[in-house]
Amino acid sequence: MPCRMIRQSGCPDGFLNIYPRTRSSEAMAETFYLSNIVPQNFENNSGYWNRIEMYCRELTERFEDVWIVSGPLTLPHTRNDGTKTVSYQVIGEDNVAVPSHLYKVILARRSPESTEPLALGAFVVPNKAIGFQSQLSEFQVSLHDLEKMSGLVFFPHLDRTRDIRNICSVDTCKLLGFQEFTLYLSTRKIDGARSVARLEKVLEALKSSGVEPDDYFLSRYGKKLEELKAKEQKDAQLEKQS
């Protein structure tokens, strides 16, 4: 199903492996395979799931090797009478299933030479809007349970008899809070501003959210403002000359 149809349905195309963080142009191109894309709730895609992905990137600063497996799930829910049913939304002419949940398995190693135990975590997240009050550890499940849910075996060559520690005990499993996340997104928007007016709207939106800009944001903002003003002045001069 084309990504276009997913977008037209109101569900953004959620990349399980995100393309900006791949090791090569070939690997980047492979992230656009439909096997790597699922229909995802918009608020989840841009919010909670985005924050999980940011946490995973942060892990690479503390661990030399980080392996991550992501995928969709369609899980049953229990009715009032105790019976279990599977129900899910479908979109497009081909009735593509929208997953009820998404999973992420993280395996981390300090370094190939490290004698520390490996750190492991498995998480199952509902494919819906999730607020900032929910911690990542609330969605943690055992690897065994996730394998039962998905029908998959993760890291089959991993010796599970060895000392493997819970990644939320070894690391923080802490996601960015509202203020940090809003600042991060607003700072990224600075680079995308193509006019002084658009740049000023970025600052206005940040302040309207109740978040005060930090020194890093103001530094980036000031530099971008100078660039755009110089560009607009140059464009105005060229227009007069023509």
C-alpha positions as CSV (number, residue, x, y, z in Angstrom):
1,M,0.0,0.0,0.0
2,P,1.5,3.4,-0.9
3,C,2.5,5.6,1.9
4,R,0.3,8.3,0.3
5,M,-2.8,6.2,1.1
6,I,-1.8,5.8,4.7
7,R,-1.5,9.6,5.0
8,Q,-4.8,10.1,3.3
9,S,-6.5,7.9,5.8
10,G,-5.4,10.3,8.6
11,C,-2.7,7.9,10.0
12,P,0.9,9.0,9.5
13,D,3.3,6.4,8.1
14,G,5.3,5.3,11.1
15,F,8.8,4.3,10.3
16,L,9.8,1.4,12.6
17,N,13.5,2.0,11.8
18,I,13.9,5.8,11.3
19,Y,15.7,6.8,8.2
20,P,17.9,9.8,9.4
21,R,19.9,7.5,11.7
22,T,21.0,4.8,9.3
23,R,24.7,3.9,8.6
24,S,24.7,4.4,4.9
25,S,22.6,5.7,1.9
26,E,21.7,2.1,1.1
27,A,20.4,1.4,4.6
28,M,18.5,4.7,4.4
29,A,16.8,3.7,1.2
30,E,15.8,0.4,2.8
31,T,13.9,2.2,5.5
32,F,11.3,3.2,2.9
33,Y,10.3,-0.4,2.2
34,L,6.7,-0.9,3.2
35,S,7.8,-3.7,5.5
36,N,9.3,-0.9,7.7
37,I,6.2,1.3,7.7
38,V,2.9,0.9,9.6
39,P,-0.1,3.2,10.0
40,Q,0.4,5.0,13.3
41,N,-1.7,7.3,15.4
42,F,-0.6,10.8,14.7
43,E,-0.2,11.9,18.4
44,N,1.7,8.7,19.1
45,N,4.0,9.0,16.1
46,S,4.9,12.6,16.8
47,G,4.8,12.4,20.6
48,Y,5.4,9.3,22.8
49,W,6.9,7.1,20.1
50,N,9.1,10.0,19.0
51,R,10.3,10.4,22.6
52,I,11.1,6.7,22.8
53,E,13.2,6.9,19.6
54,M,15.0,9.9,21.1
55,Y,15.8,7.9,24.2
56,C,17.2,5.1,22.0
57,R,19.5,7.6,20.3
58,E,20.7,8.8,23.7
59,L,21.6,5.2,24.6
60,T,24.3,5.2,21.9
61,E,26.1,7.9,24.0
62,R,26.3,5.6,27.0
63,F,26.6,2.2,25.2
64,E,29.0,1.3,22.4
65,D,26.6,-1.3,20.9
66,V,22.8,-0.9,20.9
67,W,20.5,-3.3,19.0
68,I,16.9,-2.3,18.5
69,V,14.0,-4.3,17.1
70,S,10.6,-2.6,16.5
71,G,7.3,-3.9,15.1
72,P,3.5,-3.8,15.1
73,L,1.2,-5.9,17.2
74,T,-2.6,-6.6,17.1
75,L,-3.5,-7.7,20.6
76,P,-6.8,-9.0,22.0
77,H,-8.9,-7.2,24.5
78,T,-11.0,-8.8,27.2
79,R,-14.8,-8.2,27.2
80,N,-16.9,-7.7,30.3
81,D,-17.9,-11.4,30.2
82,G,-14.3,-12.5,30.2
83,T,-14.1,-13.5,26.5
84,K,-11.2,-12.2,24.4
85,T,-11.6,-10.6,21.0
86,V,-9.3,-9.0,18.4
87,S,-10.6,-5.8,16.8
88,Y,-8.6,-3.3,14.8
89,Q,-9.1,-0.5,12.4
90,V,-8.5,-1.0,8.7
91,I,-7.7,1.8,6.2
92,G,-7.6,2.3,2.4
93,E,-9.1,0.3,-0.4
94,D,-7.0,-2.7,0.5
95,N,-8.1,-2.7,4.1
96,V,-4.7,-2.4,5.6
97,A,-4.7,-3.2,9.3
98,V,-3.8,-0.5,11.8
99,P,-1.9,-2.2,14.7
100,S,-3.3,-1.8,18.2
101,H,0.2,-1.7,19.7
102,L,3.8,-1.2,18.8
103,Y,6.8,-2.9,20.4
104,K,10.4,-2.1,20.8
105,V,13.2,-4.5,22.1
106,I,16.4,-2.9,23.2
107,L,19.7,-4.8,23.8
108,A,22.7,-2.7,24.9
109,R,26.4,-3.5,25.6
110,R,28.9,-1.0,27.0
111,S,31.6,-2.3,24.7
112,P,32.8,-5.6,23.2
113,E,35.5,-5.8,25.9
114,S,33.2,-4.9,28.8
115,T,32.6,-7.5,31.5
116,E,29.3,-5.8,32.5
117,P,26.1,-7.8,31.9
118,L,24.1,-6.9,28.8
119,A,21.1,-4.6,29.3
120,L,17.8,-5.7,27.9
121,G,14.3,-4.2,27.7
122,A,11.1,-5.0,25.9
123,F,8.2,-2.5,25.6
124,V,4.7,-2.7,24.2
125,V,3.1,0.7,23.6
126,P,-0.6,1.3,22.6
127,N,-1.0,2.9,19.2
128,K,-2.8,5.9,20.6
129,A,-2.1,9.3,22.1
130,I,-0.1,8.9,25.4
131,G,0.6,11.9,27.7
132,F,3.8,13.0,29.3
133,Q,2.8,11.6,32.7
134,S,3.3,8.0,31.5
135,Q,6.8,6.5,32.1
136,L,8.4,4.1,29.7
137,S,8.8,1.5,32.4
138,E,5.0,1.3,32.6
139,F,4.9,-0.4,29.2
140,Q,7.8,-2.8,29.9
141,V,7.1,-6.5,29.5
142,S,9.2,-9.6,29.7
143,L,10.9,-10.7,26.5
144,H,9.2,-14.1,26.9
145,D,5.7,-12.4,27.0
146,L,6.5,-10.3,23.9
147,E,7.6,-13.4,22.0
148,K,4.3,-15.0,22.9
149,M,2.4,-11.9,21.7
150,S,4.3,-11.5,18.4
151,G,5.1,-15.1,17.6
152,L,8.8,-14.1,17.1
153,V,12.0,-15.0,18.7
154,F,14.3,-12.1,19.5
155,F,18.0,-12.4,19.5
156,P,18.0,-16.2,19.1
157,H,21.8,-16.4,19.6
158,L,21.6,-14.6,22.9
159,D,22.6,-16.8,25.8
160,R,19.8,-16.1,28.2
161,T,21.4,-18.1,31.0
162,R,24.0,-15.4,31.3
163,D,23.5,-12.4,33.6
164,I,21.3,-10.1,31.7
165,R,20.1,-7.0,33.5
166,N,16.9,-4.9,33.1
167,I,17.8,-1.9,31.0
168,C,15.6,0.3,33.2
169,S,17.7,-0.7,36.2
170,V,21.0,-0.2,34.4
171,D,19.9,3.0,32.7
172,T,17.2,5.5,33.4
173,C,14.5,4.6,30.8
174,K,13.5,8.3,31.3
175,L,11.9,10.1,28.4
176,L,12.1,13.8,27.8
177,G,9.5,15.8,29.7
178,F,7.1,18.4,28.2
179,Q,9.5,21.3,28.5
180,E,12.6,19.5,27.2
181,F,10.6,17.9,24.4
182,T,8.9,21.2,23.3
183,L,12.3,23.0,23.4
184,Y,13.8,20.2,21.3
185,L,11.1,20.4,18.6
186,S,11.1,24.2,18.6
187,T,14.9,24.3,18.1
188,R,14.6,21.9,15.2
189,K,12.0,24.2,13.6
190,I,14.6,27.0,13.6
191,D,16.6,25.3,10.8
192,G,13.5,24.9,8.7
193,A,12.4,28.5,8.8
194,R,12.7,30.2,5.4
195,S,11.7,33.7,6.4
196,V,11.9,36.1,9.3
197,A,8.1,35.9,9.7
198,R,8.2,32.1,9.9
199,L,11.1,32.2,12.4
200,E,9.2,34.6,14.6
201,K,6.2,32.3,14.6
202,V,8.5,29.5,16.0
203,L,9.4,31.7,19.0
204,E,5.7,32.8,19.5
205,A,4.5,29.2,19.4
206,L,7.2,28.2,22.0
207,K,6.2,31.0,24.4
208,S,2.5,30.2,23.9
209,S,3.1,26.7,25.0
210,G,4.3,28.1,28.4
211,V,7.9,27.1,27.8
212,E,10.6,29.7,28.1
213,P,13.5,29.5,25.5
214,D,16.8,28.4,26.9
215,D,20.2,29.8,26.0
216,Y,20.8,27.2,23.3
217,F,17.5,28.0,21.6
218,L,18.2,31.8,21.8
219,S,21.7,31.4,20.4
220,R,20.4,29.3,17.4
221,Y,17.5,31.7,17.0
222,G,19.7,34.8,16.9
223,K,22.1,33.3,14.4
224,K,19.2,32.2,12.1
225,L,17.5,35.6,12.4
226,E,20.7,37.4,11.3
227,E,21.0,35.0,8.3
228,L,17.4,35.5,7.2
229,K,17.5,39.3,7.6
230,A,20.7,39.4,5.5
231,K,19.1,37.2,2.9
232,E,15.9,39.2,2.7
233,Q,17.8,42.4,2.4
234,K,19.9,41.0,-0.4
235,D,16.8,39.7,-2.2
236,A,15.1,43.1,-1.9
237,Q,18.2,44.8,-3.4
238,L,18.2,42.4,-6.3
239,E,14.5,43.0,-6.9
240,K,15.1,46.7,-7.0
241,Q,17.9,46.3,-9.5
242,S,15.8,44.2,-11.8
